[in-house]
Amino acid sequence: MATRVREKAKARHENADKRPRAVARFIRISSRKVKIVIDLIRGKSVDEAQAILMYTPKSAAPVVLKLLNSAIANAENNLGMAREDLYVAEVYANQGPTLKRYWPRSHGRADQILKRTSNITIVLDEKK
């Protein structure tokens, strides 16, 4: 039986990361392709990161830009942070669930097609 449930929940809540974040899950782009784009903006200020993403000709760039805008809105509206002080502290793309599809081949065989997805997370922070 669980003991001190309320105390443990309160301690977890106090130790939780207070930085603004945004998460996009089950995005239908491979995480390998997303990592190329997110490496460009890691550690940059949010305005510079937005400018980079607007002119990056990769399929993941619009998705990451939309997620960055969501993280900025979370910082401004929920936590009252100033946009000028924000920078991209962490950004990572993990592999999501893979959709498995089949492609018919000759002689009654089938090849498997793996349609990969990714979960993208952006964490912002204030410059000290």
SEFISE-565145 format. One record per atom (N, C-alpha, C): residue in one letter; chain; atom name; y negated, z negated, x negated. Coordinates in steps of 0.1 Angstrom, whole numbers. Layout:
{residuo->A&cadena->A&atomo->CA&py->Y&pz->Z&px->X}
...
! end
This chain:
{residuo->M&cadena->A&atomo->N&py->12&pz->0&px->-8}
{residuo->M&cadena->A&atomo->CA&py->0&pz->0&px->0}
{residuo->M&cadena->A&atomo->C&py->-12&pz->0&px->-9}
{residuo->A&cadena->A&atomo->N&py->-22&pz->7&px->-5}
{residuo->A&cadena->A&atomo->CA&py->-35&pz->8&px->-13}
{residuo->A&cadena->A&atomo->C&py->-43&pz->-5&px->-12}
{residuo->T&cadena->A&atomo->N&py->-48&pz->-9&px->-23}
{residuo->T&cadena->A&atomo->CA&py->-56&pz->-21&px->-24}
{residuo->T&cadena->A&atomo->C&py->-70&pz->-17&px->-29}
{residuo->R&cadena->A&atomo->N&py->-80&pz->-25&px->-24}
{residuo->R&cadena->A&atomo->CA&py->-94&pz->-23&px->-27}
{residuo->R&cadena->A&atomo->C&py->-99&pz->-9&px->-25}
{residuo->V&cadena->A&atomo->N&py->-95&pz->-3&px->-14}
{residuo->V&cadena->A&atomo->CA&py->-98&pz->11&px->-12}
{residuo->V&cadena->A&atomo->C&py->-113&pz->14&px->-12}
{residuo->R&cadena->A&atomo->N&py->-121&pz->5&px->-5}
{residuo->R&cadena->A&atomo->CA&py->-135&pz->7&px->-4}
{residuo->R&cadena->A&atomo->C&py->-142&pz->5&px->-17}
{residuo->E&cadena->A&atomo->N&py->-138&pz->-5&px->-25}
{residuo->E&cadena->A&atomo->CA&py->-144&pz->-7&px->-38}
{residuo->E&cadena->A&atomo->C&py->-141&pz->4&px->-47}
{residuo->K&cadena->A&atomo->N&py->-129&pz->10&px->-47}
{residuo->K&cadena->A&atomo->CA&py->-126&pz->21&px->-56}
{residuo->K&cadena->A&atomo->C&py->-134&pz->33&px->-52}
{residuo->A&cadena->A&atomo->N&py->-135&pz->36&px->-39}
{residuo->A&cadena->A&atomo->CA&py->-143&pz->47&px->-34}
{residuo->A&cadena->A&atomo->C&py->-158&pz->46&px->-38}
{residuo->K&cadena->A&atomo->N&py->-163&pz->34&px->-37}
{residuo->K&cadena->A&atomo->CA&py->-177&pz->31&px->-41}
{residuo->K&cadena->A&atomo->C&py->-179&pz->34&px->-56}
{residuo->A&cadena->A&atomo->N&py->-169&pz->29&px->-64}
{residuo->A&cadena->A&atomo->CA&py->-170&pz->31&px->-79}
{residuo->A&cadena->A&atomo->C&py->-169&pz->46&px->-82}
{residuo->R&cadena->A&atomo->N&py->-161&pz->54&px->-75}
{residuo->R&cadena->A&atomo->CA&py->-159&pz->68&px->-77}
{residuo->R&cadena->A&atomo->C&py->-172&pz->75&px->-74}
{residuo->H&cadena->A&atomo->N&py->-178&pz->71&px->-63}
{residuo->H&cadena->A&atomo->CA&py->-191&pz->77&px->-58}
{residuo->H&cadena->A&atomo->C&py->-202&pz->74&px->-68}
{residuo->E&cadena->A&atomo->N&py->-203&pz->62&px->-74}
{residuo->E&cadena->A&atomo->CA&py->-213&pz->59&px->-83}
{residuo->E&cadena->A&atomo->C&py->-212&pz->66&px->-97}
{residuo->N&cadena->A&atomo->N&py->-199&pz->69&px->-101}
{residuo->N&cadena->A&atomo->CA&py->-197&pz->76&px->-113}
{residuo->N&cadena->A&atomo->C&py->-196&pz->91&px->-112}
{residuo->A&cadena->A&atomo->N&py->-198&pz->96&px->-100}
{residuo->A&cadena->A&atomo->CA&py->-197&pz->111&px->-98}
{residuo->A&cadena->A&atomo->C&py->-209&pz->117&px->-105}
{residuo->D&cadena->A&atomo->N&py->-207&pz->130&px->-109}
{residuo->D&cadena->A&atomo->CA&py->-217&pz->138&px->-115}
{residuo->D&cadena->A&atomo->C&py->-228&pz->141&px->-106}
{residuo->K&cadena->A&atomo->N&py->-240&pz->138&px->-109}
{residuo->K&cadena->A&atomo->CA&py->-252&pz->139&px->-100}
{residuo->K&cadena->A&atomo->C&py->-259&pz->152&px->-102}
{residuo->R&cadena->A&atomo->N&py->-255&pz->161&px->-111}
{residuo->R&cadena->A&atomo->CA&py->-261&pz->173&px->-113}
{residuo->R&cadena->A&atomo->C&py->-259&pz->183&px->-102}
{residuo->P&cadena->A&atomo->N&py->-269&pz->192&px->-99}
{residuo->P&cadena->A&atomo->CA&py->-267&pz->202&px->-88}
{residuo->P&cadena->A&atomo->C&py->-257&pz->212&px->-92}
{residuo->R&cadena->A&atomo->N&py->-249&pz->216&px->-83}
{residuo->R&cadena->A&atomo->CA&py->-238&pz->226&px->-85}
{residuo->R&cadena->A&atomo->C&py->-236&pz->235&px->-73}
{residuo->A&cadena->A&atomo->N&py->-230&pz->246&px->-76}
{residuo->A&cadena->A&atomo->CA&py->-226&pz->255&px->-65}
{residuo->A&cadena->A&atomo->C&py->-212&pz->261&px->-69}
{residuo->V&cadena->A&atomo->N&py->-203&pz->262&px->-59}
{residuo->V&cadena->A&atomo->CA&py->-190&pz->267&px->-62}
{residuo->V&cadena->A&atomo->C&py->-187&pz->279&px->-52}
{residuo->A&cadena->A&atomo->N&py->-182&pz->290&px->-58}
{residuo->A&cadena->A&atomo->CA&py->-177&pz->301&px->-50}
{residuo->A&cadena->A&atomo->C&py->-162&pz->302&px->-52}
{residuo->R&cadena->A&atomo->N&py->-154&pz->301&px->-41}
{residuo->R&cadena->A&atomo->CA&py->-140&pz->301&px->-43}
{residuo->R&cadena->A&atomo->C&py->-134&pz->314&px->-37}
{residuo->F&cadena->A&atomo->N&py->-123&pz->318&px->-42}
{residuo->F&cadena->A&atomo->CA&py->-115&pz->330&px->-37}
{residuo->F&cadena->A&atomo->C&py->-123&pz->343&px->-38}
{residuo->I&cadena->A&atomo->N&py->-130&pz->345&px->-48}
{residuo->I&cadena->A&atomo->CA&py->-138&pz->357&px->-50}
{residuo->I&cadena->A&atomo->C&py->-128&pz->368&px->-55}
{residuo->R&cadena->A&atomo->N&py->-128&pz->379&px->-49}
{residuo->R&cadena->A&atomo->CA&py->-119&pz->390&px->-52}
{residuo->R&cadena->A&atomo->C&py->-122&pz->398&px->-64}
{residuo->I&cadena->A&atomo->N&py->-125&pz->391&px->-75}
{residuo->I&cadena->A&atomo->CA&py->-127&pz->397&px->-89}
{residuo->I&cadena->A&atomo->C&py->-119&pz->389&px->-98}
{residuo->S&cadena->A&atomo->N&py->-112&pz->395&px->-108}
{residuo->S&cadena->A&atomo->CA&py->-104&pz->388&px->-118}
{residuo->S&cadena->A&atomo->C&py->-113&pz->379&px->-126}
{residuo->S&cadena->A&atomo->N&py->-108&pz->367&px->-129}
{residuo->S&cadena->A&atomo->CA&py->-116&pz->357&px->-137}
{residuo->S&cadena->A&atomo->C&py->-120&pz->363&px->-151}
{residuo->R&cadena->A&atomo->N&py->-111&pz->372&px->-156}
{residuo->R&cadena->A&atomo->CA&py->-115&pz->378&px->-169}
{residuo->R&cadena->A&atomo->C&py->-127&pz->386&px->-169}
{residuo->K&cadena->A&atomo->N&py->-129&pz->393&px->-158}
{residuo->K&cadena->A&atomo->CA&py->-141&pz->401&px->-156}
{residuo->K&cadena->A&atomo->C&py->-153&pz->393&px->-153}
{residuo->V&cadena->A&atomo->N&py->-152&pz->382&px->-146}
{residuo->V&cadena->A&atomo->CA&py->-163&pz->373&px->-143}
{residuo->V&cadena->A&atomo->C&py->-167&pz->365&px->-156}
{residuo->K&cadena->A&atomo->N&py->-158&pz->362&px->-165}
{residuo->K&cadena->A&atomo->CA&py->-162&pz->355&px->-177}
{residuo->K&cadena->A&atomo->C&py->-171&pz->363&px->-186}
{residuo->I&cadena->A&atomo->N&py->-170&pz->376&px->-186}
{residuo->I&cadena->A&atomo->CA&py->-179&pz->384&px->-194}
{residuo->I&cadena->A&atomo->C&py->-193&pz->383&px->-189}
{residuo->V&cadena->A&atomo->N&py->-195&pz->382&px->-176}
{residuo->V&cadena->A&atomo->CA&py->-208&pz->380&px->-170}
{residuo->V&cadena->A&atomo->C&py->-214&pz->366&px->-172}
{residuo->I&cadena->A&atomo->N&py->-206&pz->356&px->-170}
{residuo->I&cadena->A&atomo->CA&py->-211&pz->342&px->-171}
{residuo->I&cadena->A&atomo->C&py->-214&pz->338&px->-185}
{residuo->D&cadena->A&atomo->N&py->-207&pz->344&px->-195}
{residuo->D&cadena->A&atomo->CA&py->-211&pz->341&px->-209}
{residuo->D&cadena->A&atomo->C&py->-225&pz->345&px->-212}
{residuo->L&cadena->A&atomo->N&py->-230&pz->355&px->-205}
{residuo->L&cadena->A&atomo->CA&py->-244&pz->359&px->-208}
{residuo->L&cadena->A&atomo->C&py->-255&pz->349&px->-204}
{residuo->I&cadena->A&atomo->N&py->-252&pz->340&px->-194}
{residuo->I&cadena->A&atomo->CA&py->-262&pz->331&px->-188}
{residuo->I&cadena->A&atomo->C&py->-260&pz->317&px->-192}
{residuo->R&cadena->A&atomo->N&py->-249&pz->313&px->-199}
{residuo->R&cadena->A&atomo->CA&py->-247&pz->299&px->-202}
{residuo->R&cadena->A&atomo->C&py->-258&pz->294&px->-212}
{residuo->G&cadena->A&atomo->N&py->-264&pz->283&px->-208}
{residuo->G&cadena->A&atomo->CA&py->-274&pz->276&px->-216}
{residuo->G&cadena->A&atomo->C&py->-288&pz->282&px->-214}
{residuo->K&cadena->A&atomo->N&py->-290&pz->292&px->-206}
{residuo->K&cadena->A&atomo->CA&py->-303&pz->298&px->-204}
{residuo->K&cadena->A&atomo->C&py->-311&pz->291&px->-192}
{residuo->S&cadena->A&atomo->N&py->-324&pz->293&px->-192}
{residuo->S&cadena->A&atomo->CA&py->-332&pz->287&px->-181}
{residuo->S&cadena->A&atomo->C&py->-328&pz->296&px->-168}
{residuo->V&cadena->A&atomo->N&py->-331&pz->290&px->-156}
{residuo->V&cadena->A&atomo->CA&py->-326&pz->297&px->-144}
{residuo->V&cadena->A&atomo->C&py->-334&pz->310&px->-142}
{residuo->D&cadena->A&atomo->N&py->-346&pz->311&px->-146}
{residuo->D&cadena->A&atomo->CA&py->-354&pz->323&px->-144}
{residuo->D&cadena->A&atomo->C&py->-349&pz->334&px->-153}
{residuo->E&cadena->A&atomo->N&py->-346&pz->330&px->-166}
{residuo->E&cadena->A&atomo->CA&py->-340&pz->340&px->-175}
{residuo->E&cadena->A&atomo->C&py->-326&pz->344&px->-171}
{residuo->A&cadena->A&atomo->N&py->-318&pz->335&px->-166}
{residuo->A&cadena->A&atomo->CA&py->-305&pz->338&px->-161}
{residuo->A&cadena->A&atomo->C&py->-305&pz->348&px->-149}
{residuo->Q&cadena->A&atomo->N&py->-315&pz->346&px->-140}
{residuo->Q&cadena->A&atomo->CA&py->-316&pz->355&px->-129}
{residuo->Q&cadena->A&atomo->C&py->-320&pz->369&px->-134}
{residuo->A&cadena->A&atomo->N&py->-329&pz->370&px->-143}
{residuo->A&cadena->A&atomo->CA&py->-334&pz->383&px->-148}
{residuo->A&cadena->A&atomo->C&py->-322&pz->390&px->-155}
{residuo->I&cadena->A&atomo->N&py->-314&pz->383&px->-163}
{residuo->I&cadena->A&atomo->CA&py->-302&pz->389&px->-169}
{residuo->I&cadena->A&atomo->C&py->-292&pz->394&px->-159}
{residuo->L&cadena->A&atomo->N&py->-290&pz->386&px->-148}
{residuo->L&cadena->A&atomo->CA&py->-280&pz->390&px->-139}
{residuo->L&cadena->A&atomo->C&py->-284&pz->402&px->-130}
{residuo->M&cadena->A&atomo->N&py->-297&pz->403&px->-128}
{residuo->M&cadena->A&atomo->CA&py->-303&pz->414&px->-120}
{residuo->M&cadena->A&atomo->C&py->-300&pz->427&px->-126}
{residuo->Y&cadena->A&atomo->N&py->-300&pz->428&px->-140}
{residuo->Y&cadena->A&atomo->CA&py->-299&pz->440&px->-147}
{residuo->Y&cadena->A&atomo->C&py->-286&pz->442&px->-154}
{residuo->T&cadena->A&atomo->N&py->-276&pz->434&px->-151}
{residuo->T&cadena->A&atomo->CA&py->-263&pz->435&px->-157}
{residuo->T&cadena->A&atomo->C&py->-254&pz->444&px->-148}
{residuo->P&cadena->A&atomo->N&py->-249&pz->456&px->-153}
{residuo->P&cadena->A&atomo->CA&py->-242&pz->465&px->-145}
{residuo->P&cadena->A&atomo->C&py->-227&pz->462&px->-144}
{residuo->K&cadena->A&atomo->N&py->-224&pz->450&px->-140}
{residuo->K&cadena->A&atomo->CA&py->-210&pz->446&px->-138}
{residuo->K&cadena->A&atomo->C&py->-208&pz->442&px->-124}
{residuo->S&cadena->A&atomo->N&py->-195&pz->444&px->-119}
{residuo->S&cadena->A&atomo->CA&py->-193&pz->441&px->-105}
{residuo->S&cadena->A&atomo->C&py->-194&pz->426&px->-102}
{residuo->A&cadena->A&atomo->N&py->-193&pz->417&px->-111}
{residuo->A&cadena->A&atomo->CA&py->-194&pz->403&px->-109}
{residuo->A&cadena->A&atomo->C&py->-208&pz->398&px->-109}
{residuo->A&cadena->A&atomo->N&py->-217&pz->406&px->-114}
{residuo->A&cadena->A&atomo->CA&py->-231&pz->401&px->-115}
{residuo->A&cadena->A&atomo->C&py->-238&pz->398&px->-102}
{residuo->P&cadena->A&atomo->N&py->-237&pz->406&px->-91}
{residuo->P&cadena->A&atomo->CA&py->-243&pz->401&px->-79}
{residuo->P&cadena->A&atomo->C&py->-237&pz->389&px->-73}
{residuo->V&cadena->A&atomo->N&py->-224&pz->387&px->-75}
{residuo->V&cadena->A&atomo->CA&py->-217&pz->374&px->-70}
{residuo->V&cadena->A&atomo->C&py->-222&pz->362&px->-77}
{residuo->V&cadena->A&atomo->N&py->-224&pz->363&px->-91}
{residuo->V&cadena->A&atomo->CA&py->-228&pz->352&px->-99}
{residuo->V&cadena->A&atomo->C&py->-243&pz->349&px->-96}
{residuo->L&cadena->A&atomo->N&py->-251&pz->360&px->-94}
{residuo->L&cadena->A&atomo->CA&py->-265&pz->358&px->-90}
{residuo->L&cadena->A&atomo->C&py->-267&pz->351&px->-77}
{residuo->K&cadena->A&atomo->N&py->-259&pz->354&px->-67}
{residuo->K&cadena->A&atomo->CA&py->-260&pz->347&px->-54}
{residuo->K&cadena->A&atomo->C&py->-256&pz->333&px->-56}
{residuo->L&cadena->A&atomo->N&py->-246&pz->330&px->-64}
{residuo->L&cadena->A&atomo->CA&py->-241&pz->316&px->-67}
{residuo->L&cadena->A&atomo->C&py->-252&pz->309&px->-74}
{residuo->L&cadena->A&atomo->N&py->-259&pz->315&px->-84}
{residuo->L&cadena->A&atomo->CA&py->-270&pz->308&px->-91}
{residuo->L&cadena->A&atomo->C&py->-281&pz->305&px->-82}
{residuo->N&cadena->A&atomo->N&py->-285&pz->314&px->-73}
{residuo->N&cadena->A&atomo->CA&py->-295&pz->311&px->-63}
{residuo->N&cadena->A&atomo->C&py->-291&pz->300&px->-54}
{residuo->S&cadena->A&atomo->N&py->-279&pz->299&px->-51}
{residuo->S&cadena->A&atomo->CA&py->-274&pz->287&px->-42}
{residuo->S&cadena->A&atomo->C&py->-275&pz->274&px->-50}
{residuo->A&cadena->A&atomo->N&py->-272&pz->274&px->-63}
{residuo->A&cadena->A&atomo->CA&py->-273&pz->262&px->-71}
{residuo->A&cadena->A&atomo->C&py->-287&pz->258&px->-72}
{residuo->I&cadena->A&atomo->N&py->-296&pz->268&px->-74}
{residuo->I&cadena->A&atomo->CA&py->-311&pz->265&px->-75}
{residuo->I&cadena->A&atomo->C&py->-316&pz->258&px->-62}
{residuo->A&cadena->A&atomo->N&py->-312&pz->264&px->-51}
{residuo->A&cadena->A&atomo->CA&py->-316&pz->259&px->-38}
{residuo->A&cadena->A&atomo->C&py->-310&pz->244&px->-36}
{residuo->N&cadena->A&atomo->N&py->-298&pz->242&px->-40}
{residuo->N&cadena->A&atomo->CA&py->-292&pz->228&px->-39}
{residuo->N&cadena->A&atomo->C&py->-301&pz->219&px->-48}
{residuo->A&cadena->A&atomo->N&py->-305&pz->223&px->-59}
{residuo->A&cadena->A&atomo->CA&py->-313&pz->214&px->-68}
{residuo->A&cadena->A&atomo->C&py->-326&pz->211&px->-62}
{residuo->E&cadena->A&atomo->N&py->-333&pz->221&px->-56}
{residuo->E&cadena->A&atomo->CA&py->-346&pz->219&px->-51}
{residuo->E&cadena->A&atomo->C&py->-346&pz->211&px->-38}
{residuo->N&cadena->A&atomo->N&py->-337&pz->215&px->-29}
{residuo->N&cadena->A&atomo->CA&py->-337&pz->209&px->-15}
{residuo->N&cadena->A&atomo->C&py->-330&pz->196&px->-14}
{residuo->N&cadena->A&atomo->N&py->-319&pz->195&px->-21}
{residuo->N&cadena->A&atomo->CA&py->-311&pz->183&px->-20}
{residuo->N&cadena->A&atomo->C&py->-314&pz->172&px->-30}
{residuo->L&cadena->A&atomo->N&py->-318&pz->176&px->-42}
{residuo->L&cadena->A&atomo->CA&py->-321&pz->166&px->-52}
{residuo->L&cadena->A&atomo->C&py->-336&pz->165&px->-56}
{residuo->G&cadena->A&atomo->N&py->-344&pz->174&px->-51}
{residuo->G&cadena->A&atomo->CA&py->-358&pz->174&px->-54}
{residuo->G&cadena->A&atomo->C&py->-362&pz->177&px->-68}
{residuo->M&cadena->A&atomo->N&py->-355&pz->185&px->-75}
{residuo->M&cadena->A&atomo->CA&py->-358&pz->189&px->-88}
{residuo->M&cadena->A&atomo->C&py->-367&pz->201&px->-89}
{residuo->A&cadena->A&atomo->N&py->-375&pz->202&px->-100}
{residuo->A&cadena->A&atomo->CA&py->-384&pz->213&px->-101}
{residuo->A&cadena->A&atomo->C&py->-377&pz->225&px->-107}
{residuo->R&cadena->A&atomo->N&py->-380&pz->237&px->-102}
{residuo->R&cadena->A&atomo->CA&py->-373&pz->249&px->-107}
{residuo->R&cadena->A&atomo->C&py->-376&pz->252&px->-121}
{residuo->E&cadena->A&atomo->N&py->-388&pz->249&px->-126}
{residuo->E&cadena->A&atomo->CA&py->-392&pz->252&px->-139}
{residuo->E&cadena->A&atomo->C&py->-384&pz->245&px->-150}
{residuo->D&cadena->A&atomo->N&py->-379&pz->233&px->-146}
{residuo->D&cadena->A&atomo->CA&py->-372&pz->224&px->-156}
{residuo->D&cadena->A&atomo->C&py->-357&pz->227&px->-156}
{residuo->L&cadena->A&atomo->N&py->-352&pz->236&px->-147}
{residuo->L&cadena->A&atomo->CA&py->-337&pz->237&px->-146}
{residuo->L&cadena->A&atomo->C&py->-332&pz->248&px->-156}
{residuo->Y&cadena->A&atomo->N&py->-320&pz->245&px->-161}
{residuo->Y&cadena->A&atomo->CA&py->-312&pz->255&px->-169}
{residuo->Y&cadena->A&atomo->C&py->-298&pz->254&px->-166}
{residuo->V&cadena->A&atomo->N&py->-290&pz->264&px->-170}
{residuo->V&cadena->A&atomo->CA&py->-276&pz->265&px->-167}
{residuo->V&cadena->A&atomo->C&py->-268&pz->257&px->-177}
{residuo->A&cadena->A&atomo->N&py->-264&pz->245&px->-172}
{residuo->A&cadena->A&atomo->CA&py->-257&pz->235&px->-182}
{residuo->A&cadena->A&atomo->C&py->-243&pz->240&px->-183}
{residuo->E&cadena->A&atomo->N&py->-236&pz->242&px->-172}
{residuo->E&cadena->A&atomo->CA&py->-222&pz->246&px->-173}
{residuo->E&cadena->A&atomo->C&py->-220&pz->258&px->-163}
{residuo->V&cadena->A&atomo->N&py->-211&pz->267&px->-167}
{residuo->V&cadena->A&atomo->CA&py->-207&pz->278&px->-158}
{residuo->V&cadena->A&atomo->C&py->-193&pz->282&px->-163}
{residuo->Y&cadena->A&atomo->N&py->-184&pz->282&px->-153}
{residuo->Y&cadena->A&atomo->CA&py->-170&pz->286&px->-157}
{residuo->Y&cadena->A&atomo->C&py->-163&pz->293&px->-145}
{residuo->A&cadena->A&atomo->N&py->-153&pz->301&px->-148}
{residuo->A&cadena->A&atomo->CA&py->-146&pz->308&px->-138}
{residuo->A&cadena->A&atomo->C&py->-131&pz->305&px->-140}
{residuo->N&cadena->A&atomo->N&py->-125&pz->299&px->-131}
{residuo->N&cadena->A&atomo->CA&py->-110&pz->297&px->-131}
{residuo->N&cadena->A&atomo->C&py->-103&pz->306&px->-122}
{residuo->Q&cadena->A&atomo->N&py->-90&pz->308&px->-125}
{residuo->Q&cadena->A&atomo->CA&py->-82&pz->317&px->-117}
{residuo->Q&cadena->A&atomo->C&py->-79&pz->311&px->-104}
{residuo->G&cadena->A&atomo->N&py->-80&pz->319&px->-93}
{residuo->G&cadena->A&atomo->CA&py->-77&pz->315&px->-80}
{residuo->G&cadena->A&atomo->C&py->-63&pz->320&px->-76}
{residuo->P&cadena->A&atomo->N&py->-60&pz->319&px->-63}
{residuo->P&cadena->A&atomo->CA&py->-47&pz->324&px->-59}
{residuo->P&cadena->A&atomo->C&py->-46&pz->339&px->-61}
{residuo->T&cadena->A&atomo->N&py->-34&pz->344&px->-64}
{residuo->T&cadena->A&atomo->CA&py->-32&pz->359&px->-66}
{residuo->T&cadena->A&atomo->C&py->-25&pz->364&px->-53}
{residuo->L&cadena->A&atomo->N&py->-31&pz->375&px->-48}
{residuo->L&cadena->A&atomo->CA&py->-25&pz->382&px->-37}
{residuo->L&cadena->A&atomo->C&py->-15&pz->392&px->-42}
{residuo->K&cadena->A&atomo->N&py->-3&pz->392&px->-37}
{residuo->K&cadena->A&atomo->CA&py->8&pz->401&px->-42}
{residuo->K&cadena->A&atomo->C&py->10&pz->412&px->-32}
{residuo->R&cadena->A&atomo->N&py->9&pz->424&px->-36}
{residuo->R&cadena->A&atomo->CA&py->11&pz->436&px->-28}
{residuo->R&cadena->A&atomo->C&py->21&pz->445&px->-35}
{residuo->Y&cadena->A&atomo->N&py->27&pz->454&px->-27}
{residuo->Y&cadena->A&atomo->CA&py->38&pz->463&px->-32}
{residuo->Y&cadena->A&atomo->C&py->33&pz->477&px->-31}
{residuo->W&cadena->A&atomo->N&py->37&pz->485&px->-41}
{residuo->W&cadena->A&atomo->CA&py->34&pz->499&px->-42}
{residuo->W&cadena->A&atomo->C&py->47&pz->507&px->-42}
{residuo->P&cadena->A&atomo->N&py->49&pz->516&px->-33}
{residuo->P&cadena->A&atomo->CA&py->62&pz->523&px->-32}
{residuo->P&cadena->A&atomo->C&py->63&pz->533&px->-44}
{residuo->R&cadena->A&atomo->N&py->75&pz->533&px->-50}
{residuo->R&cadena->A&atomo->CA&py->78&pz->542&px->-61}
{residuo->R&cadena->A&atomo->C&py->90&pz->551&px->-57}
{residuo->S&cadena->A&atomo->N&py->94&pz->560&px->-66}
{residuo->S&cadena->A&atomo->CA&py->105&pz->569&px->-64}
{residuo->S&cadena->A&atomo->C&py->118&pz->561&px->-63}
{residuo->H&cadena->A&atomo->N&py->128&pz->567&px->-57}
{residuo->H&cadena->A&atomo->CA&py->142&pz->562&px->-56}
{residuo->H&cadena->A&atomo->C&py->142&pz->549&px->-49}
{residuo->G&cadena->A&atomo->N&py->133&pz->547&px->-40}
{residuo->G&cadena->A&atomo->CA&py->134&pz->534&px->-32}
{residuo->G&cadena->A&atomo->C&py->130&pz->522&px->-39}
{residuo->R&cadena->A&atomo->N&py->123&pz->523&px->-50}
{residuo->R&cadena->A&atomo->CA&py->119&pz->511&px->-57}
{residuo->R&cadena->A&atomo->C&py->105&pz->508&px->-53}
{residuo->A&cadena->A&atomo->N&py->100&pz->496&px->-58}
{residuo->A&cadena->A&atomo->CA&py->86&pz->492&px->-55}
{residuo->A&cadena->A&atomo->C&py->81&pz->485&px->-67}
{residuo->D&cadena->A&atomo->N&py->68&pz->488&px->-70}
{residuo->D&cadena->A&atomo->CA&py->61&pz->480&px->-81}
{residuo->D&cadena->A&atomo->C&py->52&pz->470&px->-74}
{residuo->Q&cadena->A&atomo->N&py->50&pz->459&px->-81}
{residuo->Q&cadena->A&atomo->CA&py->42&pz->449&px->-76}
{residuo->Q&cadena->A&atomo->C&py->27&pz->450&px->-81}
{residuo->I&cadena->A&atomo->N&py->18&pz->449&px->-72}
{residuo->I&cadena->A&atomo->CA&py->3&pz->449&px->-75}
{residuo->I&cadena->A&atomo->C&py->-2&pz->435&px->-74}
{residuo->L&cadena->A&atomo->N&py->-8&pz->430&px->-84}
{residuo->L&cadena->A&atomo->CA&py->-14&pz->416&px->-84}
{residuo->L&cadena->A&atomo->C&py->-29&pz->417&px->-82}
{residuo->K&cadena->A&atomo->N&py->-34&pz->413&px->-70}
{residuo->K&cadena->A&atomo->CA&py->-48&pz->413&px->-67}
{residuo->K&cadena->A&atomo->C&py->-53&pz->399&px->-70}
{residuo->R&cadena->A&atomo->N&py->-60&pz->397&px->-81}
{residuo->R&cadena->A&atomo->CA&py->-64&pz->384&px->-86}
{residuo->R&cadena->A&atomo->C&py->-77&pz->380&px->-80}
{residuo->T&cadena->A&atomo->N&py->-78&pz->367&px->-79}
{residuo->T&cadena->A&atomo->CA&py->-91&pz->361&px->-74}
{residuo->T&cadena->A&atomo->C&py->-95&pz->350&px->-84}
{residuo->S&cadena->A&atomo->N&py->-108&pz->346&px->-82}
{residuo->S&cadena->A&atomo->CA&py->-113&pz->336&px->-91}
{residuo->S&cadena->A&atomo->C&py->-122&pz->326&px->-84}
{residuo->N&cadena->A&atomo->N&py->-123&pz->314&px->-89}
{residuo->N&cadena->A&atomo->CA&py->-132&pz->303&px->-84}
{residuo->N&cadena->A&atomo->C&py->-143&pz->301&px->-95}
{residuo->I&cadena->A&atomo->N&py->-155&pz->303&px->-91}
{residuo->I&cadena->A&atomo->CA&py->-166&pz->303&px->-100}
{residuo->I&cadena->A&atomo->C&py->-175&pz->290&px->-97}
{residuo->T&cadena->A&atomo->N&py->-179&pz->283&px->-108}
{residuo->T&cadena->A&atomo->CA&py->-187&pz->271&px->-106}
{residuo->T&cadena->A&atomo->C&py->-199&pz->272&px->-116}
{residuo->I&cadena->A&atomo->N&py->-211&pz->268&px->-110}
{residuo->I&cadena->A&atomo->CA&py->-223&pz->268&px->-118}
{residuo->I&cadena->A&atomo->C&py->-228&pz->254&px->-117}
{residuo->V&cadena->A&atomo->N&py->-231&pz->247&px->-128}
{residuo->V&cadena->A&atomo->CA&py->-237&pz->234&px->-128}
{residuo->V&cadena->A&atomo->C&py->-251&pz->235&px->-135}
{residuo->L&cadena->A&atomo->N&py->-261&pz->231&px->-129}
{residuo->L&cadena->A&atomo->CA&py->-275&pz->231&px->-135}
{residuo->L&cadena->A&atomo->C&py->-278&pz->217&px->-140}
{residuo->D&cadena->A&atomo->N&py->-289&pz->216&px->-148}
{residuo->D&cadena->A&atomo->CA&py->-294&pz->204&px->-153}
{residuo->D&cadena->A&atomo->C&py->-309&pz->205&px->-156}
{residuo->E&cadena->A&atomo->N&py->-316&pz->194&px->-157}
{residuo->E&cadena->A&atomo->CA&py->-330&pz->194&px->-161}
{residuo->E&cadena->A&atomo->C&py->-331&pz->193&px->-176}
{residuo->K&cadena->A&atomo->N&py->-341&pz->201&px->-181}
{residuo->K&cadena->A&atomo->CA&py->-345&pz->199&px->-195}
{residuo->K&cadena->A&atomo->C&py->-351&pz->186&px->-198}
{residuo->K&cadena->A&atomo->N&py->-347&pz->180&px->-208}
{residuo->K&cadena->A&atomo->CA&py->-353&pz->166&px->-211}
{residuo->K&cadena->A&atomo->C&py->-366&pz->167&px->-218}
! end
